[in-house]
Amino acid sequence: MARARSLRSNAKLAAKLAAKLAAKLAARPASILLALLLAPSVAHAANGLRPRTQAIFTDVPCVQTVSKGEVLHIDYSVPFDDTELTADELPDSRRHQLLAFSQQRFDFAFPLFVSEADFDRAEANGDITKEFGPEDVLETSTEWPARSWLRITPDDPRLPITMAQAAMGVDWDTSDTPAGTWLVAAYTWEPENNLWSPRFGAVRVEDPGDPDGAGPTVFLPRTDGLVADRSEPLVISGCVQAPAGSKLTAYWGTIEGVDEPEWVPFLEDEPVESGELSLEFMAPAAAGSTVKLRLEITDPAGLGYVAYTPTTVAVIGTSPAGDGGGGEDCACTGGDRGARGALVGLLVVLLGVRRRRG
């Protein structure tokens, strides 16, 4: 009986509240009522977690070599026109921009924002819902100092995401580009979930006045799904552009959480030359269930470059009897294929990064 009285009491209270709400709504102008009625549909139309449109790059050589001052044409495409903004988006949202990076990070991660001005505009517009700091902005990140990246196309105006615009491609004037190895990536500006689309292959910029100043290049293509069985070697393919006398050192590191792992060498000072790269990695007993590989190449002048497997490697199985966990067995070869290198692919399959709990 007490429960029945409670339910009737709640029903009467709900009825009173509904009557009061109806009276308040009746007293409001029609324009306000219309806005209230449309509010759910506007929120539903907001871009929110809608997938961002990436730039799709065409096949290119594993390494492209250009002379400083040349214009490198970069072809790309988009799957469809993406220009219809929701009411809450910035007027220049849904745009593309191309940038280049002279170094790699082990996690292949880029800051979510290019400039402080972009971040401030997005924050003022209500697009920022998470906690961000200086490392989330390319201009203020200590992990990406000023000379480690450059704009191929400007922040303003960025390129509209249309098939017609993409069909024109982008011309990269390398006149002000320092000599060295550069990786290109497209940036989709649609805060806060801005997107990066890395381009296959490395661009090696040589200074005609100092042809040896560019240093060596090693590049590992991306493959969706690498699996290393401890009982047999995993073949890693890539490409090298380097003078005779260059040497390669390779490491493995167990991925746990988001911090850079401790790198353990399994190949040291192996001679390499320009051409295709074939590397055998025998996962040791000490390796965790998810690893990445790090390659460091150095030329006779002491100039170097570091590359990583873009994706993680899942490690399975048990090590053969007698393997003390070092995994030293490796075969590394390079054959001369000219200045542009060769297009090659990684073999086998990838699983996601295992995150450390807590």
Secondary structure as a PSIPRED ss2 file (coil, helix, strand):
# PSIPRED VFORMAT (PSIPRED V4.0)

   1 M C   1.000  0.000  0.000
   2 A H   0.000  1.000  0.000
   3 R H   0.000  1.000  0.000
   4 A H   0.000  1.000  0.000
   5 R H   0.000  1.000  0.000
   6 S H   0.000  1.000  0.000
   7 L H   0.000  1.000  0.000
   8 R H   0.000  1.000  0.000
   9 S H   0.000  1.000  0.000
  10 N H   0.000  1.000  0.000
  11 A H   0.000  1.000  0.000
  12 K H   0.000  1.000  0.000
  13 L H   0.000  1.000  0.000
  14 A H   0.000  1.000  0.000
  15 A H   0.000  1.000  0.000
  16 K H   0.000  1.000  0.000
  17 L H   0.000  1.000  0.000
  18 A H   0.000  1.000  0.000
  19 A H   0.000  1.000  0.000
  20 K H   0.000  1.000  0.000
  21 L H   0.000  1.000  0.000
  22 A H   0.000  1.000  0.000
  23 A H   0.000  1.000  0.000
  24 K H   0.000  1.000  0.000
  25 L H   0.000  1.000  0.000
  26 A H   0.000  1.000  0.000
  27 A C   1.000  0.000  0.000
  28 R C   1.000  0.000  0.000
  29 P C   1.000  0.000  0.000
  30 A H   0.000  1.000  0.000
  31 S H   0.000  1.000  0.000
  32 I H   0.000  1.000  0.000
  33 L H   0.000  1.000  0.000
  34 L H   0.000  1.000  0.000
  35 A H   0.000  1.000  0.000
  36 L H   0.000  1.000  0.000
  37 L H   0.000  1.000  0.000
  38 L H   0.000  1.000  0.000
  39 A H   0.000  1.000  0.000
  40 P H   0.000  1.000  0.000
  41 S H   0.000  1.000  0.000
  42 V H   0.000  1.000  0.000
  43 A H   0.000  1.000  0.000
  44 H H   0.000  1.000  0.000
  45 A H   0.000  1.000  0.000
  46 A C   1.000  0.000  0.000
  47 N C   1.000  0.000  0.000
  48 G C   1.000  0.000  0.000
  49 L C   1.000  0.000  0.000
  50 R C   1.000  0.000  0.000
  51 P C   1.000  0.000  0.000
  52 R C   1.000  0.000  0.000
  53 T C   1.000  0.000  0.000
  54 Q C   1.000  0.000  0.000
  55 A C   1.000  0.000  0.000
  56 I E   0.000  0.000  1.000
  57 F E   0.000  0.000  1.000
  58 T C   1.000  0.000  0.000
  59 D C   1.000  0.000  0.000
  60 V C   1.000  0.000  0.000
  61 P C   1.000  0.000  0.000
  62 C C   1.000  0.000  0.000
  63 V E   0.000  0.000  1.000
  64 Q E   0.000  0.000  1.000
  65 T E   0.000  0.000  1.000
  66 V E   0.000  0.000  1.000
  67 S E   0.000  0.000  1.000
  68 K C   1.000  0.000  0.000
  69 G C   1.000  0.000  0.000
  70 E C   1.000  0.000  0.000
  71 V E   0.000  0.000  1.000
  72 L E   0.000  0.000  1.000
  73 H E   0.000  0.000  1.000
  74 I E   0.000  0.000  1.000
  75 D C   1.000  0.000  0.000
  76 Y E   0.000  0.000  1.000
  77 S E   0.000  0.000  1.000
  78 V C   1.000  0.000  0.000
  79 P C   1.000  0.000  0.000
  80 F C   1.000  0.000  0.000
  81 D C   1.000  0.000  0.000
  82 D C   1.000  0.000  0.000
  83 T C   1.000  0.000  0.000
  84 E C   1.000  0.000  0.000
  85 L C   1.000  0.000  0.000
  86 T C   1.000  0.000  0.000
  87 A C   1.000  0.000  0.000
  88 D C   1.000  0.000  0.000
  89 E C   1.000  0.000  0.000
  90 L C   1.000  0.000  0.000
  91 P C   1.000  0.000  0.000
  92 D C   1.000  0.000  0.000
  93 S C   1.000  0.000  0.000
  94 R C   1.000  0.000  0.000
  95 R E   0.000  0.000  1.000
  96 H E   0.000  0.000  1.000
  97 Q E   0.000  0.000  1.000
  98 L E   0.000  0.000  1.000
  99 L E   0.000  0.000  1.000
 100 A E   0.000  0.000  1.000
 101 F E   0.000  0.000  1.000
 102 S C   1.000  0.000  0.000
 103 Q C   1.000  0.000  0.000
 104 Q C   1.000  0.000  0.000
 105 R C   1.000  0.000  0.000
 106 F C   1.000  0.000  0.000
 107 D C   1.000  0.000  0.000
 108 F C   1.000  0.000  0.000
 109 A C   1.000  0.000  0.000
 110 F C   1.000  0.000  0.000
 111 P C   1.000  0.000  0.000
 112 L C   1.000  0.000  0.000
 113 F E   0.000  0.000  1.000
 114 V C   1.000  0.000  0.000
 115 S C   1.000  0.000  0.000
 116 E H   0.000  1.000  0.000
 117 A H   0.000  1.000  0.000
 118 D H   0.000  1.000  0.000
 119 F H   0.000  1.000  0.000
 120 D H   0.000  1.000  0.000
 121 R H   0.000  1.000  0.000
 122 A H   0.000  1.000  0.000
 123 E H   0.000  1.000  0.000
 124 A H   0.000  1.000  0.000
 125 N C   1.000  0.000  0.000
 126 G C   1.000  0.000  0.000
 127 D C   1.000  0.000  0.000
 128 I C   1.000  0.000  0.000
 129 T C   1.000  0.000  0.000
 130 K C   1.000  0.000  0.000
 131 E C   1.000  0.000  0.000
 132 F C   1.000  0.000  0.000
 133 G C   1.000  0.000  0.000
 134 P H   0.000  1.000  0.000
 135 E H   0.000  1.000  0.000
 136 D H   0.000  1.000  0.000
 137 V E   0.000  0.000  1.000
 138 L C   1.000  0.000  0.000
 139 E C   1.000  0.000  0.000
 140 T C   1.000  0.000  0.000
 141 S C   1.000  0.000  0.000
 142 T C   1.000  0.000  0.000
 143 E C   1.000  0.000  0.000
 144 W C   1.000  0.000  0.000
 145 P C   1.000  0.000  0.000
 146 A H   0.000  1.000  0.000
 147 R H   0.000  1.000  0.000
 148 S H   0.000  1.000  0.000
 149 W E   0.000  0.000  1.000
 150 L E   0.000  0.000  1.000
 151 R E   0.000  0.000  1.000
 152 I C   1.000  0.000  0.000
 153 T C   1.000  0.000  0.000
 154 P C   1.000  0.000  0.000
 155 D C   1.000  0.000  0.000
 156 D C   1.000  0.000  0.000
 157 P C   1.000  0.000  0.000
 158 R C   1.000  0.000  0.000
 159 L E   0.000  0.000  1.000
 160 P E   0.000  0.000  1.000
 161 I C   1.000  0.000  0.000
 162 T C   1.000  0.000  0.000
 163 M H   0.000  1.000  0.000
 164 A H   0.000  1.000  0.000
 165 Q H   0.000  1.000  0.000
 166 A H   0.000  1.000  0.000
 167 A H   0.000  1.000  0.000
 168 M C   1.000  0.000  0.000
 169 G C   1.000  0.000  0.000
 170 V E   0.000  0.000  1.000
 171 D E   0.000  0.000  1.000
 172 W E   0.000  0.000  1.000
 173 D E   0.000  0.000  1.000
 174 T H   0.000  1.000  0.000
 175 S H   0.000  1.000  0.000
 176 D H   0.000  1.000  0.000
 177 T C   1.000  0.000  0.000
 178 P C   1.000  0.000  0.000
 179 A C   1.000  0.000  0.000
 180 G E   0.000  0.000  1.000
 181 T E   0.000  0.000  1.000
 182 W E   0.000  0.000  1.000
 183 L E   0.000  0.000  1.000
 184 V E   0.000  0.000  1.000
 185 A E   0.000  0.000  1.000
 186 A E   0.000  0.000  1.000
 187 Y E   0.000  0.000  1.000
 188 T E   0.000  0.000  1.000
 189 W E   0.000  0.000  1.000
 190 E C   1.000  0.000  0.000
 191 P C   1.000  0.000  0.000
 192 E C   1.000  0.000  0.000
 193 N C   1.000  0.000  0.000
 194 N C   1.000  0.000  0.000
 195 L E   0.000  0.000  1.000
 196 W E   0.000  0.000  1.000
 197 S E   0.000  0.000  1.000
 198 P E   0.000  0.000  1.000
 199 R C   1.000  0.000  0.000
 200 F C   1.000  0.000  0.000
 201 G C   1.000  0.000  0.000
 202 A E   0.000  0.000  1.000
 203 V E   0.000  0.000  1.000
 204 R E   0.000  0.000  1.000
 205 V E   0.000  0.000  1.000
 206 E E   0.000  0.000  1.000
 207 D E   0.000  0.000  1.000
 208 P C   1.000  0.000  0.000
 209 G C   1.000  0.000  0.000
 210 D E   0.000  0.000  1.000
 211 P H   0.000  1.000  0.000
 212 D H   0.000  1.000  0.000
 213 G H   0.000  1.000  0.000
 214 A H   0.000  1.000  0.000
 215 G C   1.000  0.000  0.000
 216 P C   1.000  0.000  0.000
 217 T E   0.000  0.000  1.000
 218 V E   0.000  0.000  1.000
 219 F E   0.000  0.000  1.000
 220 L C   1.000  0.000  0.000
 221 P C   1.000  0.000  0.000
 222 R C   1.000  0.000  0.000
 223 T C   1.000  0.000  0.000
 224 D C   1.000  0.000  0.000
 225 G C   1.000  0.000  0.000
 226 L E   0.000  0.000  1.000
 227 V E   0.000  0.000  1.000
 228 A E   0.000  0.000  1.000
 229 D E   0.000  0.000  1.000
 230 R C   1.000  0.000  0.000
 231 S C   1.000  0.000  0.000
 232 E C   1.000  0.000  0.000
 233 P C   1.000  0.000  0.000
 234 L E   0.000  0.000  1.000
 235 V E   0.000  0.000  1.000
 236 I E   0.000  0.000  1.000
 237 S E   0.000  0.000  1.000
 238 G E   0.000  0.000  1.000
 239 C E   0.000  0.000  1.000
 240 V E   0.000  0.000  1.000
 241 Q E   0.000  0.000  1.000
 242 A C   1.000  0.000  0.000
 243 P C   1.000  0.000  0.000
 244 A C   1.000  0.000  0.000
 245 G C   1.000  0.000  0.000
 246 S E   0.000  0.000  1.000
 247 K E   0.000  0.000  1.000
 248 L E   0.000  0.000  1.000
 249 T E   0.000  0.000  1.000
 250 A E   0.000  0.000  1.000
 251 Y E   0.000  0.000  1.000
 252 W E   0.000  0.000  1.000
 253 G E   0.000  0.000  1.000
 254 T E   0.000  0.000  1.000
 255 I C   1.000  0.000  0.000
 256 E C   1.000  0.000  0.000
 257 G C   1.000  0.000  0.000
 258 V C   1.000  0.000  0.000
 259 D C   1.000  0.000  0.000
 260 E C   1.000  0.000  0.000
 261 P C   1.000  0.000  0.000
 262 E C   1.000  0.000  0.000
 263 W C   1.000  0.000  0.000
 264 V E   0.000  0.000  1.000
 265 P E   0.000  0.000  1.000
 266 F E   0.000  0.000  1.000
 267 L E   0.000  0.000  1.000
 268 E E   0.000  0.000  1.000
 269 D E   0.000  0.000  1.000
 270 E E   0.000  0.000  1.000
 271 P E   0.000  0.000  1.000
 272 V E   0.000  0.000  1.000
 273 E C   1.000  0.000  0.000
 274 S C   1.000  0.000  0.000
 275 G E   0.000  0.000  1.000
 276 E E   0.000  0.000  1.000
 277 L E   0.000  0.000  1.000
 278 S E   0.000  0.000  1.000
 279 L E   0.000  0.000  1.000
 280 E E   0.000  0.000  1.000
 281 F E   0.000  0.000  1.000
 282 M C   1.000  0.000  0.000
 283 A C   1.000  0.000  0.000
 284 P C   1.000  0.000  0.000
 285 A C   1.000  0.000  0.000
 286 A C   1.000  0.000  0.000
 287 A C   1.000  0.000  0.000
 288 G C   1.000  0.000  0.000
 289 S C   1.000  0.000  0.000
 290 T E   0.000  0.000  1.000
 291 V E   0.000  0.000  1.000
 292 K E   0.000  0.000  1.000
 293 L E   0.000  0.000  1.000
 294 R E   0.000  0.000  1.000
 295 L E   0.000  0.000  1.000
 296 E E   0.000  0.000  1.000
 297 I E   0.000  0.000  1.000
 298 T E   0.000  0.000  1.000
 299 D C   1.000  0.000  0.000
 300 P C   1.000  0.000  0.000
 301 A C   1.000  0.000  0.000
 302 G C   1.000  0.000  0.000
 303 L C   1.000  0.000  0.000
 304 G E   0.000  0.000  1.000
 305 Y E   0.000  0.000  1.000
 306 V E   0.000  0.000  1.000
 307 A E   0.000  0.000  1.000
 308 Y E   0.000  0.000  1.000
 309 T C   1.000  0.000  0.000
 310 P C   1.000  0.000  0.000
 311 T C   1.000  0.000  0.000
 312 T C   1.000  0.000  0.000
 313 V E   0.000  0.000  1.000
 314 A E   0.000  0.000  1.000
 315 V E   0.000  0.000  1.000
 316 I E   0.000  0.000  1.000
 317 G C   1.000  0.000  0.000
 318 T C   1.000  0.000  0.000
 319 S C   1.000  0.000  0.000
 320 P C   1.000  0.000  0.000
 321 A C   1.000  0.000  0.000
 322 G C   1.000  0.000  0.000
 323 D C   1.000  0.000  0.000
 324 G C   1.000  0.000  0.000
 325 G C   1.000  0.000  0.000
 326 G C   1.000  0.000  0.000
 327 G C   1.000  0.000  0.000
 328 E C   1.000  0.000  0.000
 329 D C   1.000  0.000  0.000
 330 C C   1.000  0.000  0.000
 331 A C   1.000  0.000  0.000
 332 C E   0.000  0.000  1.000
 333 T E   0.000  0.000  1.000
 334 G E   0.000  0.000  1.000
 335 G E   0.000  0.000  1.000
 336 D C   1.000  0.000  0.000
 337 R C   1.000  0.000  0.000
 338 G C   1.000  0.000  0.000
 339 A C   1.000  0.000  0.000
 340 R C   1.000  0.000  0.000
 341 G C   1.000  0.000  0.000
 342 A C   1.000  0.000  0.000
 343 L C   1.000  0.000  0.000
 344 V C   1.000  0.000  0.000
 345 G C   1.000  0.000  0.000
 346 L C   1.000  0.000  0.000
 347 L C   1.000  0.000  0.000
 348 V C   1.000  0.000  0.000
 349 V C   1.000  0.000  0.000
 350 L C   1.000  0.000  0.000
 351 L C   1.000  0.000  0.000
 352 G C   1.000  0.000  0.000
 353 V C   1.000  0.000  0.000
 354 R C   1.000  0.000  0.000
 355 R C   1.000  0.000  0.000
 356 R C   1.000  0.000  0.000
 357 R C   1.000  0.000  0.000
 358 G C   1.000  0.000  0.000
